[in-house]
Amino acid sequence: MKSATMTAVALALALTSVLPPGPAQAKGCLKGALAGGVAGHYAGHHAVLGAIGGCAVGHHLANEKAKQPNPTAGQEQNPPASAQNPQ
């Protein structure tokens, strides 16, 4: 039984090492991890747990911000010359 489990684990590790890694989606994670690590450190020496939680929250907030429509998209920065004060 023990050798069958070890064989299955070895096969799983061999197969996962062949697969290409996916792209990293770390947007918001670094800022959240930094803030969470500092907060966790001051809240009872739990910096690692704070960094993990901060990364998760920062990533979630970055995804939510990316889903919001950009109200300035498609608008010109400067109005046309005819709309300015003609003198």
PDB file of N, CA, C and O in Angstrom:
ATOM      1  N   MET A   1       0.823  -1.187   0.000  1.00  0.00           N
ATOM      2  CA  MET A   1       0.000   0.000   0.000  1.00  0.00           C
ATOM      3  C   MET A   1       0.866   1.250   0.000  1.00  0.00           C
ATOM      4  O   MET A   1       0.575   2.217  -0.703  1.00  0.00           O
ATOM      5  N   LYS A   2       1.926   1.224   0.788  1.00  0.00           N
ATOM      6  CA  LYS A   2       2.793   2.391   0.887  1.00  0.00           C
ATOM      7  C   LYS A   2       3.520   2.637  -0.433  1.00  0.00           C
ATOM      8  O   LYS A   2       3.715   3.788  -0.822  1.00  0.00           O
ATOM      9  N   SER A   3       3.918   1.589  -1.115  1.00  0.00           N
ATOM     10  CA  SER A   3       4.630   1.765  -2.383  1.00  0.00           C
ATOM     11  C   SER A   3       3.682   2.275  -3.475  1.00  0.00           C
ATOM     12  O   SER A   3       4.108   3.009  -4.367  1.00  0.00           O
ATOM     13  N   ALA A   4       2.415   1.896  -3.415  1.00  0.00           N
ATOM     14  CA  ALA A   4       1.452   2.393  -4.398  1.00  0.00           C
ATOM     15  C   ALA A   4       1.232   3.892  -4.213  1.00  0.00           C
ATOM     16  O   ALA A   4       1.114   4.627  -5.193  1.00  0.00           O
ATOM     17  N   THR A   5       1.177   4.348  -2.965  1.00  0.00           N
ATOM     18  CA  THR A   5       1.005   5.774  -2.687  1.00  0.00           C
ATOM     19  C   THR A   5       2.230   6.549  -3.150  1.00  0.00           C
ATOM     20  O   THR A   5       2.104   7.609  -3.762  1.00  0.00           O
ATOM     21  N   MET A   6       3.399   6.026  -2.862  1.00  0.00           N
ATOM     22  CA  MET A   6       4.633   6.699  -3.278  1.00  0.00           C
ATOM     23  C   MET A   6       4.736   6.751  -4.803  1.00  0.00           C
ATOM     24  O   MET A   6       5.194   7.749  -5.359  1.00  0.00           O
ATOM     25  N   THR A   7       4.317   5.693  -5.473  1.00  0.00           N
ATOM     26  CA  THR A   7       4.340   5.681  -6.933  1.00  0.00           C
ATOM     27  C   THR A   7       3.381   6.724  -7.493  1.00  0.00           C
ATOM     28  O   THR A   7       3.713   7.426  -8.447  1.00  0.00           O
ATOM     29  N   ALA A   8       2.191   6.827  -6.901  1.00  0.00           N
ATOM     30  CA  ALA A   8       1.216   7.817  -7.364  1.00  0.00           C
ATOM     31  C   ALA A   8       1.724   9.241  -7.150  1.00  0.00           C
ATOM     32  O   ALA A   8       1.541  10.101  -8.012  1.00  0.00           O
ATOM     33  N   VAL A   9       2.356   9.490  -6.014  1.00  0.00           N
ATOM     34  CA  VAL A   9       2.904  10.820  -5.741  1.00  0.00           C
ATOM     35  C   VAL A   9       4.042  11.128  -6.705  1.00  0.00           C
ATOM     36  O   VAL A   9       4.125  12.242  -7.222  1.00  0.00           O
ATOM     37  N   ALA A  10       4.902  10.177  -6.949  1.00  0.00           N
ATOM     38  CA  ALA A  10       6.025  10.382  -7.875  1.00  0.00           C
ATOM     39  C   ALA A  10       5.501  10.645  -9.289  1.00  0.00           C
ATOM     40  O   ALA A  10       6.037  11.504  -9.990  1.00  0.00           O
ATOM     41  N   LEU A  11       4.478   9.929  -9.713  1.00  0.00           N
ATOM     42  CA  LEU A  11       3.898  10.140 -11.040  1.00  0.00           C
ATOM     43  C   LEU A  11       3.255  11.526 -11.145  1.00  0.00           C
ATOM     44  O   LEU A  11       3.396  12.206 -12.161  1.00  0.00           O
ATOM     45  N   ALA A  12       2.553  11.934 -10.092  1.00  0.00           N
ATOM     46  CA  ALA A  12       1.921  13.260 -10.099  1.00  0.00           C
ATOM     47  C   ALA A  12       2.969  14.364 -10.169  1.00  0.00           C
ATOM     48  O   ALA A  12       2.799  15.334 -10.907  1.00  0.00           O
ATOM     49  N   LEU A  13       4.047  14.225  -9.408  1.00  0.00           N
ATOM     50  CA  LEU A  13       5.118  15.225  -9.450  1.00  0.00           C
ATOM     51  C   LEU A  13       5.806  15.257 -10.807  1.00  0.00           C
ATOM     52  O   LEU A  13       6.177  16.326 -11.291  1.00  0.00           O
ATOM     53  N   ALA A  14       5.976  14.105 -11.415  1.00  0.00           N
ATOM     54  CA  ALA A  14       6.613  14.063 -12.733  1.00  0.00           C
ATOM     55  C   ALA A  14       5.731  14.728 -13.782  1.00  0.00           C
ATOM     56  O   ALA A  14       6.232  15.434 -14.657  1.00  0.00           O
ATOM     57  N   LEU A  15       4.434  14.510 -13.701  1.00  0.00           N
ATOM     58  CA  LEU A  15       3.530  15.114 -14.683  1.00  0.00           C
ATOM     59  C   LEU A  15       3.409  16.622 -14.498  1.00  0.00           C
ATOM     60  O   LEU A  15       3.326  17.352 -15.485  1.00  0.00           O
ATOM     61  N   THR A  16       3.398  17.100 -13.268  1.00  0.00           N
ATOM     62  CA  THR A  16       3.278  18.541 -13.053  1.00  0.00           C
ATOM     63  C   THR A  16       4.549  19.281 -13.439  1.00  0.00           C
ATOM     64  O   THR A  16       4.490  20.467 -13.761  1.00  0.00           O
ATOM     65  N   SER A  17       5.684  18.621 -13.414  1.00  0.00           N
ATOM     66  CA  SER A  17       6.915  19.289 -13.816  1.00  0.00           C
ATOM     67  C   SER A  17       7.000  19.430 -15.332  1.00  0.00           C
ATOM     68  O   SER A  17       7.797  20.227 -15.826  1.00  0.00           O
ATOM     69  N   VAL A  18       6.201  18.679 -16.080  1.00  0.00           N
ATOM     70  CA  VAL A  18       6.212  18.748 -17.535  1.00  0.00           C
ATOM     71  C   VAL A  18       5.308  19.863 -18.037  1.00  0.00           C
ATOM     72  O   VAL A  18       5.565  20.436 -19.096  1.00  0.00           O
ATOM     73  N   LEU A  19       4.256  20.178 -17.296  1.00  0.00           N
ATOM     74  CA  LEU A  19       3.303  21.197 -17.724  1.00  0.00           C
ATOM     75  C   LEU A  19       3.925  22.582 -17.663  1.00  0.00           C
ATOM     76  O   LEU A  19       4.671  22.886 -16.732  1.00  0.00           O
ATOM     77  N   PRO A  20       3.624  23.429 -18.651  1.00  0.00           N
ATOM     78  CA  PRO A  20       4.163  24.794 -18.601  1.00  0.00           C
ATOM     79  C   PRO A  20       3.436  25.622 -17.542  1.00  0.00           C
ATOM     80  O   PRO A  20       2.241  25.430 -17.318  1.00  0.00           O
ATOM     81  N   PRO A  21       4.140  26.526 -16.902  1.00  0.00           N
ATOM     82  CA  PRO A  21       3.485  27.362 -15.889  1.00  0.00           C
ATOM     83  C   PRO A  21       2.566  28.386 -16.542  1.00  0.00           C
ATOM     84  O   PRO A  21       2.828  28.846 -17.653  1.00  0.00           O
ATOM     85  N   GLY A  22       1.507  28.735 -15.860  1.00  0.00           N
ATOM     86  CA  GLY A  22       0.584  29.747 -16.353  1.00  0.00           C
ATOM     87  C   GLY A  22       1.112  31.133 -16.059  1.00  0.00           C
ATOM     88  O   GLY A  22       2.059  31.287 -15.287  1.00  0.00           O
ATOM     89  N   PRO A  23       0.514  32.142 -16.664  1.00  0.00           N
ATOM     90  CA  PRO A  23       0.974  33.512 -16.398  1.00  0.00           C
ATOM     91  C   PRO A  23       0.628  33.935 -14.982  1.00  0.00           C
ATOM     92  O   PRO A  23      -0.416  33.558 -14.450  1.00  0.00           O
ATOM     93  N   ALA A  24       1.491  34.707 -14.385  1.00  0.00           N
ATOM     94  CA  ALA A  24       1.272  35.179 -13.022  1.00  0.00           C
ATOM     95  C   ALA A  24       0.270  36.327 -13.038  1.00  0.00           C
ATOM     96  O   ALA A  24       0.371  37.234 -13.864  1.00  0.00           O
ATOM     97  N   GLN A  25      -0.683  36.287 -12.136  1.00  0.00           N
ATOM     98  CA  GLN A  25      -1.695  37.332 -12.008  1.00  0.00           C
ATOM     99  C   GLN A  25      -1.549  37.950 -10.631  1.00  0.00           C
ATOM    100  O   GLN A  25      -2.380  37.711  -9.755  1.00  0.00           O
ATOM    101  N   ALA A  26      -0.512  38.736 -10.428  1.00  0.00           N
ATOM    102  CA  ALA A  26      -0.201  39.256  -9.097  1.00  0.00           C
ATOM    103  C   ALA A  26      -0.602  40.707  -8.926  1.00  0.00           C
ATOM    104  O   ALA A  26      -0.083  41.387  -8.041  1.00  0.00           O
ATOM    105  N   LYS A  27      -1.508  41.194  -9.746  1.00  0.00           N
ATOM    106  CA  LYS A  27      -1.889  42.596  -9.659  1.00  0.00           C
ATOM    107  C   LYS A  27      -2.544  42.873  -8.307  1.00  0.00           C
ATOM    108  O   LYS A  27      -3.544  42.242  -7.965  1.00  0.00           O
ATOM    109  N   GLY A  28      -2.005  43.786  -7.556  1.00  0.00           N
ATOM    110  CA  GLY A  28      -2.536  44.152  -6.250  1.00  0.00           C
ATOM    111  C   GLY A  28      -1.989  43.326  -5.105  1.00  0.00           C
ATOM    112  O   GLY A  28      -2.161  43.693  -3.943  1.00  0.00           O
ATOM    113  N   CYS A  29      -1.336  42.224  -5.410  1.00  0.00           N
ATOM    114  CA  CYS A  29      -0.864  41.322  -4.359  1.00  0.00           C
ATOM    115  C   CYS A  29       0.302  41.923  -3.580  1.00  0.00           C
ATOM    116  O   CYS A  29       0.354  41.801  -2.356  1.00  0.00           O
ATOM    117  N   LEU A  30       1.224  42.561  -4.266  1.00  0.00           N
ATOM    118  CA  LEU A  30       2.405  43.075  -3.573  1.00  0.00           C
ATOM    119  C   LEU A  30       2.053  44.196  -2.606  1.00  0.00           C
ATOM    120  O   LEU A  30       2.553  44.229  -1.481  1.00  0.00           O
ATOM    121  N   LYS A  31       1.190  45.121  -3.041  1.00  0.00           N
ATOM    122  CA  LYS A  31       0.787  46.210  -2.146  1.00  0.00           C
ATOM    123  C   LYS A  31       0.018  45.657  -0.952  1.00  0.00           C
ATOM    124  O   LYS A  31       0.238  46.077   0.184  1.00  0.00           O
ATOM    125  N   GLY A  32      -0.884  44.717  -1.211  1.00  0.00           N
ATOM    126  CA  GLY A  32      -1.674  44.136  -0.137  1.00  0.00           C
ATOM    127  C   GLY A  32      -0.821  43.340   0.830  1.00  0.00           C
ATOM    128  O   GLY A  32      -1.038  43.384   2.040  1.00  0.00           O
ATOM    129  N   ALA A  33       0.156  42.608   0.293  1.00  0.00           N
ATOM    130  CA  ALA A  33       1.031  41.814   1.152  1.00  0.00           C
ATOM    131  C   ALA A  33       1.893  42.708   2.031  1.00  0.00           C
ATOM    132  O   ALA A  33       2.133  42.392   3.196  1.00  0.00           O
ATOM    133  N   LEU A  34       2.356  43.814   1.480  1.00  0.00           N
ATOM    134  CA  LEU A  34       3.161  44.746   2.270  1.00  0.00           C
ATOM    135  C   LEU A  34       2.321  45.338   3.402  1.00  0.00           C
ATOM    136  O   LEU A  34       2.748  45.350   4.557  1.00  0.00           O
ATOM    137  N   ALA A  35       1.144  45.821   3.074  1.00  0.00           N
ATOM    138  CA  ALA A  35       0.276  46.416   4.096  1.00  0.00           C
ATOM    139  C   ALA A  35      -0.169  45.368   5.116  1.00  0.00           C
ATOM    140  O   ALA A  35      -0.180  45.638   6.317  1.00  0.00           O
ATOM    141  N   GLY A  36      -0.531  44.186   4.649  1.00  0.00           N
ATOM    142  CA  GLY A  36      -0.957  43.125   5.560  1.00  0.00           C
ATOM    143  C   GLY A  36       0.169  42.629   6.442  1.00  0.00           C
ATOM    144  O   GLY A  36      -0.052  42.303   7.608  1.00  0.00           O
ATOM    145  N   GLY A  37       1.377  42.567   5.899  1.00  0.00           N
ATOM    146  CA  GLY A  37       2.518  42.138   6.698  1.00  0.00           C
ATOM    147  C   GLY A  37       2.842  43.113   7.811  1.00  0.00           C
ATOM    148  O   GLY A  37       3.142  42.706   8.933  1.00  0.00           O
ATOM    149  N   VAL A  38       2.781  44.395   7.506  1.00  0.00           N
ATOM    150  CA  VAL A  38       3.033  45.407   8.534  1.00  0.00           C
ATOM    151  C   VAL A  38       1.933  45.366   9.591  1.00  0.00           C
ATOM    152  O   VAL A  38       2.210  45.401  10.790  1.00  0.00           O
ATOM    153  N   ALA A  39       0.684  45.292   9.135  1.00  0.00           N
ATOM    154  CA  ALA A  39      -0.431  45.238  10.089  1.00  0.00           C
ATOM    155  C   ALA A  39      -0.363  43.981  10.947  1.00  0.00           C
ATOM    156  O   ALA A  39      -0.614  44.039  12.151  1.00  0.00           O
ATOM    157  N   GLY A  40      -0.031  42.859  10.345  1.00  0.00           N
ATOM    158  CA  GLY A  40       0.084  41.614  11.100  1.00  0.00           C
ATOM    159  C   GLY A  40       1.222  41.647  12.099  1.00  0.00           C
ATOM    160  O   GLY A  40       1.116  41.089  13.192  1.00  0.00           O
ATOM    161  N   HIS A  41       2.310  42.299  11.726  1.00  0.00           N
ATOM    162  CA  HIS A  41       3.447  42.401  12.642  1.00  0.00           C
ATOM    163  C   HIS A  41       3.055  43.170  13.901  1.00  0.00           C
ATOM    164  O   HIS A  41       3.372  42.759  15.017  1.00  0.00           O
ATOM    165  N   TYR A  42       2.371  44.278  13.708  1.00  0.00           N
ATOM    166  CA  TYR A  42       1.976  45.089  14.856  1.00  0.00           C
ATOM    167  C   TYR A  42       0.790  44.499  15.610  1.00  0.00           C
ATOM    168  O   TYR A  42       0.532  44.890  16.748  1.00  0.00           O
ATOM    169  N   ALA A  43       0.073  43.575  15.006  1.00  0.00           N
ATOM    170  CA  ALA A  43      -1.097  42.983  15.653  1.00  0.00           C
ATOM    171  C   ALA A  43      -0.753  41.658  16.326  1.00  0.00           C
ATOM    172  O   ALA A  43      -1.626  40.801  16.461  1.00  0.00           O
ATOM    173  N   GLY A  44       0.445  41.476  16.733  1.00  0.00           N
ATOM    174  CA  GLY A  44       0.790  40.270  17.482  1.00  0.00           C
ATOM    175  C   GLY A  44       1.779  39.360  16.796  1.00  0.00           C
ATOM    176  O   GLY A  44       1.710  38.142  16.961  1.00  0.00           O
ATOM    177  N   HIS A  45       2.696  39.914  16.033  1.00  0.00           N
ATOM    178  CA  HIS A  45       3.769  39.148  15.385  1.00  0.00           C
ATOM    179  C   HIS A  45       3.216  38.071  14.451  1.00  0.00           C
ATOM    180  O   HIS A  45       3.677  36.930  14.467  1.00  0.00           O
ATOM    181  N   HIS A  46       2.244  38.437  13.652  1.00  0.00           N
ATOM    182  CA  HIS A  46       1.681  37.527  12.654  1.00  0.00           C
ATOM    183  C   HIS A  46       1.889  38.118  11.267  1.00  0.00           C
ATOM    184  O   HIS A  46       0.942  38.219  10.486  1.00  0.00           O
ATOM    185  N   ALA A  47       3.112  38.505  10.958  1.00  0.00           N
ATOM    186  CA  ALA A  47       3.402  39.185   9.700  1.00  0.00           C
ATOM    187  C   ALA A  47       3.144  38.288   8.497  1.00  0.00           C
ATOM    188  O   ALA A  47       2.639  38.761   7.479  1.00  0.00           O
ATOM    189  N   VAL A  48       3.477  37.010   8.590  1.00  0.00           N
ATOM    190  CA  VAL A  48       3.291  36.111   7.452  1.00  0.00           C
ATOM    191  C   VAL A  48       1.808  35.921   7.164  1.00  0.00           C
ATOM    192  O   VAL A  48       1.382  35.965   6.009  1.00  0.00           O
ATOM    193  N   LEU A  49       1.027  35.710   8.213  1.00  0.00           N
ATOM    194  CA  LEU A  49      -0.419  35.558   8.008  1.00  0.00           C
ATOM    195  C   LEU A  49      -1.031  36.850   7.464  1.00  0.00           C
ATOM    196  O   LEU A  49      -1.919  36.812   6.611  1.00  0.00           O
ATOM    197  N   GLY A  50      -0.556  37.979   7.957  1.00  0.00           N
ATOM    198  CA  GLY A  50      -1.037  39.256   7.449  1.00  0.00           C
ATOM    199  C   GLY A  50      -0.681  39.464   5.988  1.00  0.00           C
ATOM    200  O   GLY A  50      -1.486  39.984   5.216  1.00  0.00           O
ATOM    201  N   ALA A  51       0.517  39.061   5.610  1.00  0.00           N
ATOM    202  CA  ALA A  51       0.941  39.197   4.219  1.00  0.00           C
ATOM    203  C   ALA A  51       0.117  38.303   3.301  1.00  0.00           C
ATOM    204  O   ALA A  51      -0.239  38.716   2.197  1.00  0.00           O
ATOM    205  N   ILE A  52      -0.188  37.100   3.735  1.00  0.00           N
ATOM    206  CA  ILE A  52      -1.012  36.193   2.929  1.00  0.00           C
ATOM    207  C   ILE A  52      -2.415  36.767   2.766  1.00  0.00           C
ATOM    208  O   ILE A  52      -2.954  36.793   1.659  1.00  0.00           O
ATOM    209  N   GLY A  53      -2.995  37.221   3.853  1.00  0.00           N
ATOM    210  CA  GLY A  53      -4.328  37.810   3.782  1.00  0.00           C
ATOM    211  C   GLY A  53      -4.343  39.097   2.983  1.00  0.00           C
ATOM    212  O   GLY A  53      -5.274  39.339   2.214  1.00  0.00           O
ATOM    213  N   GLY A  54      -3.320  39.931   3.156  1.00  0.00           N
ATOM    214  CA  GLY A  54      -3.234  41.176   2.411  1.00  0.00           C
ATOM    215  C   GLY A  54      -3.087  40.946   0.920  1.00  0.00           C
ATOM    216  O   GLY A  54      -3.644  41.692   0.115  1.00  0.00           O
ATOM    217  N   CYS A  55      -2.347  39.925   0.552  1.00  0.00           N
ATOM    218  CA  CYS A  55      -2.193  39.581  -0.861  1.00  0.00           C
ATOM    219  C   CYS A  55      -3.534  39.172  -1.455  1.00  0.00           C
ATOM    220  O   CYS A  55      -3.889  39.599  -2.553  1.00  0.00           O
ATOM    221  N   ALA A  56      -4.275  38.348  -0.729  1.00  0.00           N
ATOM    222  CA  ALA A  56      -5.579  37.897  -1.219  1.00  0.00           C
ATOM    223  C   ALA A  56      -6.545  39.069  -1.373  1.00  0.00           C
ATOM    224  O   ALA A  56      -7.242  39.178  -2.382  1.00  0.00           O
ATOM    225  N   VAL A  57      -6.583  39.936  -0.377  1.00  0.00           N
ATOM    226  CA  VAL A  57      -7.498  41.084  -0.429  1.00  0.00           C
ATOM    227  C   VAL A  57      -7.063  42.061  -1.520  1.00  0.00           C
ATOM    228  O   VAL A  57      -7.903  42.559  -2.268  1.00  0.00           O
ATOM    229  N   GLY A  58      -5.772  42.340  -1.620  1.00  0.00           N
ATOM    230  CA  GLY A  58      -5.276  43.257  -2.645  1.00  0.00           C
ATOM    231  C   GLY A  58      -5.549  42.751  -4.050  1.00  0.00           C
ATOM    232  O   GLY A  58      -5.902  43.529  -4.936  1.00  0.00           O
ATOM    233  N   HIS A  59      -5.386  41.451  -4.259  1.00  0.00           N
ATOM    234  CA  HIS A  59      -5.663  40.851  -5.563  1.00  0.00           C
ATOM    235  C   HIS A  59      -7.147  40.962  -5.897  1.00  0.00           C
ATOM    236  O   HIS A  59      -7.515  41.263  -7.033  1.00  0.00           O
ATOM    237  N   HIS A  60      -7.996  40.717  -4.899  1.00  0.00           N
ATOM    238  CA  HIS A  60      -9.446  40.811  -5.105  1.00  0.00           C
ATOM    239  C   HIS A  60      -9.850  42.241  -5.458  1.00  0.00           C
ATOM    240  O   HIS A  60     -10.633  42.456  -6.382  1.00  0.00           O
ATOM    241  N   LEU A  61      -9.316  43.219  -4.722  1.00  0.00           N
ATOM    242  CA  LEU A  61      -9.659  44.614  -4.985  1.00  0.00           C
ATOM    243  C   LEU A  61      -9.162  45.069  -6.360  1.00  0.00           C
ATOM    244  O   LEU A  61      -9.837  45.845  -7.035  1.00  0.00           O
ATOM    245  N   ALA A  62      -8.001  44.597  -6.772  1.00  0.00           N
ATOM    246  CA  ALA A  62      -7.483  44.946  -8.097  1.00  0.00           C
ATOM    247  C   ALA A  62      -8.371  44.364  -9.191  1.00  0.00           C
ATOM    248  O   ALA A  62      -8.605  45.012 -10.211  1.00  0.00           O
ATOM    249  N   ASN A  63      -8.867  43.145  -8.987  1.00  0.00           N
ATOM    250  CA  ASN A  63      -9.772  42.549  -9.968  1.00  0.00           C
ATOM    251  C   ASN A  63     -11.089  43.306 -10.036  1.00  0.00           C
ATOM    252  O   ASN A  63     -11.629  43.508 -11.124  1.00  0.00           O
ATOM    253  N   GLU A  64     -11.615  43.727  -8.888  1.00  0.00           N
ATOM    254  CA  GLU A  64     -12.859  44.488  -8.863  1.00  0.00           C
ATOM    255  C   GLU A  64     -12.679  45.837  -9.563  1.00  0.00           C
ATOM    256  O   GLU A  64     -13.568  46.284 -10.288  1.00  0.00           O
ATOM    257  N   LYS A  65     -11.539  46.478  -9.350  1.00  0.00           N
ATOM    258  CA  LYS A  65     -11.276  47.764  -9.987  1.00  0.00           C
ATOM    259  C   LYS A  65     -11.148  47.598 -11.502  1.00  0.00           C
ATOM    260  O   LYS A  65     -11.579  48.468 -12.257  1.00  0.00           O
ATOM    261  N   ALA A  66     -10.567  46.504 -11.943  1.00  0.00           N
ATOM    262  CA  ALA A  66     -10.404  46.263 -13.375  1.00  0.00           C
ATOM    263  C   ALA A  66     -11.750  46.002 -14.054  1.00  0.00           C
ATOM    264  O   ALA A  66     -11.899  46.278 -15.245  1.00  0.00           O
ATOM    265  N   LYS A  67     -12.722  45.481 -13.325  1.00  0.00           N
ATOM    266  CA  LYS A  67     -14.038  45.189 -13.898  1.00  0.00           C
ATOM    267  C   LYS A  67     -14.879  46.445 -14.082  1.00  0.00           C
ATOM    268  O   LYS A  67     -15.790  46.456 -14.909  1.00  0.00           O
ATOM    269  N   GLN A  68     -14.593  47.507 -13.326  1.00  0.00           N
ATOM    270  CA  GLN A  68     -15.379  48.733 -13.417  1.00  0.00           C
ATOM    271  C   GLN A  68     -15.112  49.421 -14.751  1.00  0.00           C
ATOM    272  O   GLN A  68     -13.968  49.483 -15.202  1.00  0.00           O
ATOM    273  N   PRO A  69     -16.175  49.942 -15.389  1.00  0.00           N
ATOM    274  CA  PRO A  69     -15.951  50.650 -16.656  1.00  0.00           C
ATOM    275  C   PRO A  69     -15.234  51.967 -16.416  1.00  0.00           C
ATOM    276  O   PRO A  69     -15.448  52.629 -15.401  1.00  0.00           O
ATOM    277  N   ASN A  70     -14.399  52.329 -17.342  1.00  0.00           N
ATOM    278  CA  ASN A  70     -13.636  53.565 -17.249  1.00  0.00           C
ATOM    279  C   ASN A  70     -14.475  54.683 -17.868  1.00  0.00           C
ATOM    280  O   ASN A  70     -14.708  54.660 -19.077  1.00  0.00           O
ATOM    281  N   PRO A  71     -14.938  55.661 -17.081  1.00  0.00           N
ATOM    282  CA  PRO A  71     -15.823  56.695 -17.636  1.00  0.00           C
ATOM    283  C   PRO A  71     -15.119  57.642 -18.603  1.00  0.00           C
ATOM    284  O   PRO A  71     -15.783  58.302 -19.402  1.00  0.00           O
ATOM    285  N   THR A  72     -13.806  57.723 -18.549  1.00  0.00           N
ATOM    286  CA  THR A  72     -13.090  58.629 -19.445  1.00  0.00           C
ATOM    287  C   THR A  72     -12.633  57.939 -20.724  1.00  0.00           C
ATOM    288  O   THR A  72     -12.019  58.580 -21.577  1.00  0.00           O
ATOM    289  N   ALA A  73     -12.914  56.673 -20.873  1.00  0.00           N
ATOM    290  CA  ALA A  73     -12.481  55.956 -22.072  1.00  0.00           C
ATOM    291  C   ALA A  73     -13.262  56.460 -23.282  1.00  0.00           C
ATOM    292  O   ALA A  73     -14.487  56.579 -23.230  1.00  0.00           O
ATOM    293  N   GLY A  74     -12.576  56.747 -24.336  1.00  0.00           N
ATOM    294  CA  GLY A  74     -13.205  57.186 -25.566  1.00  0.00           C
ATOM    295  C   GLY A  74     -13.468  58.677 -25.634  1.00  0.00           C
ATOM    296  O   GLY A  74     -13.924  59.158 -26.671  1.00  0.00           O
ATOM    297  N   GLN A  75     -13.208  59.417 -24.596  1.00  0.00           N
ATOM    298  CA  GLN A  75     -13.413  60.859 -24.612  1.00  0.00           C
ATOM    299  C   GLN A  75     -12.087  61.542 -24.918  1.00  0.00           C
ATOM    300  O   GLN A  75     -11.017  61.058 -24.551  1.00  0.00           O
ATOM    301  N   GLU A  76     -12.187  62.666 -25.593  1.00  0.00           N
ATOM    302  CA  GLU A  76     -10.978  63.423 -25.905  1.00  0.00           C
ATOM    303  C   GLU A  76     -10.517  64.193 -24.677  1.00  0.00           C
ATOM    304  O   GLU A  76     -11.334  64.624 -23.864  1.00  0.00           O
ATOM    305  N   GLN A  77      -9.228  64.363 -24.547  1.00  0.00           N
ATOM    306  CA  GLN A  77      -8.679  65.109 -23.435  1.00  0.00           C
ATOM    307  C   GLN A  77      -8.934  66.602 -23.601  1.00  0.00           C
ATOM    308  O   GLN A  77      -9.301  67.272 -22.635  1.00  0.00           O
ATOM    309  N   ASN A  78      -8.748  67.132 -24.800  1.00  0.00           N
ATOM    310  CA  ASN A  78      -8.935  68.545 -25.074  1.00  0.00           C
ATOM    311  C   ASN A  78     -10.174  68.732 -25.942  1.00  0.00           C
ATOM    312  O   ASN A  78     -10.389  67.942 -26.861  1.00  0.00           O
ATOM    313  N   PRO A  79     -10.982  69.730 -25.690  1.00  0.00           N
ATOM    314  CA  PRO A  79     -12.136  69.954 -26.567  1.00  0.00           C
ATOM    315  C   PRO A  79     -11.672  70.437 -27.930  1.00  0.00           C
ATOM    316  O   PRO A  79     -10.564  70.960 -28.052  1.00  0.00           O
ATOM    317  N   PRO A  80     -12.499  70.272 -28.960  1.00  0.00           N
ATOM    318  CA  PRO A  80     -12.098  70.737 -30.301  1.00  0.00           C
ATOM    319  C   PRO A  80     -11.880  72.260 -30.292  1.00  0.00           C
ATOM    320  O   PRO A  80     -12.384  72.967 -29.420  1.00  0.00           O
ATOM    321  N   ALA A  81     -11.131  72.736 -31.265  1.00  0.00           N
ATOM    322  CA  ALA A  81     -10.805  74.158 -31.338  1.00  0.00           C
ATOM    323  C   ALA A  81     -12.045  75.014 -31.517  1.00  0.00           C
ATOM    324  O   ALA A  81     -12.062  76.155 -31.056  1.00  0.00           O
ATOM    325  N   SER A  82     -13.088  74.507 -32.172  1.00  0.00           N
ATOM    326  CA  SER A  82     -14.299  75.288 -32.390  1.00  0.00           C
ATOM    327  C   SER A  82     -15.079  75.478 -31.088  1.00  0.00           C
ATOM    328  O   SER A  82     -15.868  76.418 -30.994  1.00  0.00           O
ATOM    329  N   ALA A  83     -14.889  74.627 -30.089  1.00  0.00           N
ATOM    330  CA  ALA A  83     -15.610  74.723 -28.835  1.00  0.00           C
ATOM    331  C   ALA A  83     -14.938  75.700 -27.868  1.00  0.00           C
ATOM    332  O   ALA A  83     -15.542  76.082 -26.865  1.00  0.00           O
ATOM    333  N   GLN A  84     -13.714  76.104 -28.149  1.00  0.00           N
ATOM    334  CA  GLN A  84     -13.029  77.047 -27.274  1.00  0.00           C
ATOM    335  C   GLN A  84     -13.541  78.456 -27.558  1.00  0.00           C
ATOM    336  O   GLN A  84     -14.248  78.673 -28.542  1.00  0.00           O
ATOM    337  N   ASN A  85     -13.191  79.403 -26.710  1.00  0.00           N
ATOM    338  CA  ASN A  85     -13.666  80.775 -26.846  1.00  0.00           C
ATOM    339  C   ASN A  85     -13.128  81.417 -28.137  1.00  0.00           C
ATOM    340  O   ASN A  85     -11.936  81.711 -28.228  1.00  0.00           O
ATOM    341  N   PRO A  86     -13.979  81.629 -29.110  1.00  0.00           N
ATOM    342  CA  PRO A  86     -13.505  82.306 -30.327  1.00  0.00           C
ATOM    343  C   PRO A  86     -13.464  83.812 -30.110  1.00  0.00           C
ATOM    344  O   PRO A  86     -14.386  84.377 -29.523  1.00  0.00           O
ATOM    345  N   GLN A  87     -12.444  84.443 -30.559  1.00  0.00           N
ATOM    346  CA  GLN A  87     -12.342  85.899 -30.409  1.00  0.00           C
ATOM    347  C   GLN A  87     -12.017  86.581 -31.684  1.00  0.00           C
ATOM    348  O   GLN A  87     -11.899  87.805 -31.716  1.00  0.00           O
TER     349      GLN A  87
END
